[in-house]
């Protein structure tokens, strides 16, 4: 009965999309195995799942699926778990003395819900105000992608992006808003295909009403290039 109660609690936690920490929960031995060793283990696990579901893995279409899924998990979808993949965000002196906020909007987010391992797809909008240093624009996209490439909850992803840029730029004046669709909501459970989730994290000057309003107005701009 005690085990059943615990399982019910975990199910409720996942269905409500509750995150337990702003850091991705990782075991101390998370990197004891090489990528190749992880792929071999995951391949066997995926094969077992498919066989349990009754699929015939001798079929040409299914035969290679366990290996493809294992490689995708380790090298693509969850590659952001590996600290070696953390982008090296070089900073530069703000020689042109640009003192207003810099906004990188509509950064594509592809992530995976950690409760059901289904996709999270959306856009991130990131901004900062220089404290004497600037970062290459593409690095902002890479930081978003790095933290997205792991089992996630959207709240944690938003916080991790802001914390990373605060550390890189040595300033608290960083903000992030993410608007994303969760397939665990859209394709299962309530199956509401129209809803999306918006999260935000504001640091430093972005906690001030006027600065936050300016940032939100920027990301509403309809940017089109023909």
N, C-alpha and C positions, 0 to 999 in steps of 0.2 A: 504493500500500500504506500509506503514511504517513497519507493522508486516511482510508482505511478504518479504521485503528487508532484515529484520533481519534474517528470516529463511534461505534465500539464503546465507547470510553471514555465518551462522552456518554450513550449508551444505558444503560450500567451505572450511571452516576451518577444518572440519572433514575429507574430502576427501584428503586434503593436509597433514594430520597427523601433524598438528601444535599443540604444547603444549603451554599453556599460562603461566606456572609457574613451577619452580623446586620443589615446594611443591604440594602435592596432594590437589586439591581444596576441602575443607571440610566446611560444615556449622557449626556454633557454637553449634547447638543443635544436632550434629551428634550422640551423645551417650545418648540422653535422653531416648530412647526406649531400652528395653532389647533385646537380640538376639531372644528370643521367640516371642516377640511382632513384631519384624521386619519380622520374618518368616511368621506369620499369615497374615500380610499386603501384603507381596510380593506374598504369595500363592494366594490370591484373585486377585491380579493384573495379575499374569501369567494365571490364569483360564480365566480371562476376555480376554486376548490376544488370547488364544487358541479358545475360543468360537467365538470371532470376526472373526477369520480365518475360521470358519465353522466346526471346529473339534467337534466330538461327545465325550464328556468327560464321558459319561456313559460306554464307551468301557473299558474293563478290562485293556487294554494296556495303555490307556491314563488317567484313573481315578486318579492315584497317581502322575502324572507328576507335577502338580502345587506344591505339597508339596515337592517333590524331588528337583525341581529346586530352590525353596525358601531356603531349607536347604543348598543346594550346594552353593548358592550365599553367604549366611551369614557365614557359617561355613567352607567353603573351598575356592572357587574362590576369594572372597573378604574379607577373614579373616584378611588380612594385613592392612585393614583400622582400625582395633581395636588396639589401643596402648598397650592393655594388652597382645597382641600376640608378641610384640616386643621382640626379643631374648635377653636374658641377656648374653652379651658377656664378660665373665670374662677374664682379662688379667693376664699375668704372667711375672715375671722378666726374661729377656733374659740372663740367667745365663751362657749359653754356648757361649755367645758373637758372635752369628751368625750375620755377618754384611752385607751379600749380600741380594738381594731381595728374597722374598718368593712368589711363584706363585701357585695359585690354579686354574687349568684350567679345561675347559669342565664341568662347573657347569650347570646342567640342569635348564633352565628357562621355566616355564609355567606361562604365564600372559594373560591378557585380554585387547584388544584394547579399550580404553575408547570412541572411536568415533562410533564403530559399535558393541561393546560387542562380538567380535569374538576373537579366541585364537591367542596369540603370543607364538611361540615355538622356542627355540634356546639354545645357550650355552653362558655362561658368563665366562670370564677369569679375575681373580682378583689378584692383586699383591700389596705388600707393602714392605718397607724397615724399619726394626725395629729402633725405637728411644729409645730403652732400655726396651721395653715391647713387648710381643708376644701374640697372641690370638689363641685359639684352632682352628684347621683346620675346624672342622664341623661347627663352629660358622660363618665362612665365607659363607658356603653354606646356613645356616639358615638366614643370613642377606639378601642374594640374594632372597631367597624364600619369606621372609616377605614382601619385597617391591614389589615383583612380584605379590603377591596375593592381587591385587587391580586393579581397572580400570587404565590403564597406557598408556603413550606414551614411546617409548623406550629410547628417549633422557633423559626424567625425571628419568626413572628407573636407568640408568647408573650413573647419577649425585647423586641420593639418596644413592646408594650403596657406592660410594666413600666418600660422606660426613659422612655417618654412621661409616665407618671404620676409617676415620680421627679422628672422635670424640672418638671412642673407644680406638684407639692406641695412641692418642695424638701426631699425626704426620701428616704433609701434604703429605708425600711420599706414596701415594696410587694411584693405577691405575685400570681401569676397561675397558674391551672391550666386547661388546655383539654382537653376530651374530645371527639373528633370522628371522624366516619366519612369516609373518603376513597374517592370513587367510582372512582379509578384503581386501588384495591385491590379494592373491592367489585364493580365491574362489568366489569373487564378483568383480564388477567394471571391471578393466582391465583383471582380472583373469590370471595373469602371475604366473604360478605355479613354475617357476624356480628361481625367484628373492628372495633375502634375504636382510636384512637391517643390516648394521654394524654401531655401535655407539661407541664412546670412550670418556673417561674422564681421564685426567692426572693431578696429583697434585704434588707439590714439585719437587723433583729430577726427576720425570718422565716427566717433561716438557723439560728436557735436552735431546738433540737429541740422545746421546750415550745410556743413560739409557732407553729411550723409545724404541730404536732399540733392546736393549738386551731383554726387556720384550716381544716385538713382535716376536722375534726369538724363545723365549721359548714356546710361545703358538702355534708356527707352528710345534713343535716337534710331531712326530707321536708316540703317546704312546699306546702300545698294550700289553695286558697281556693275556697269554694263560692258 
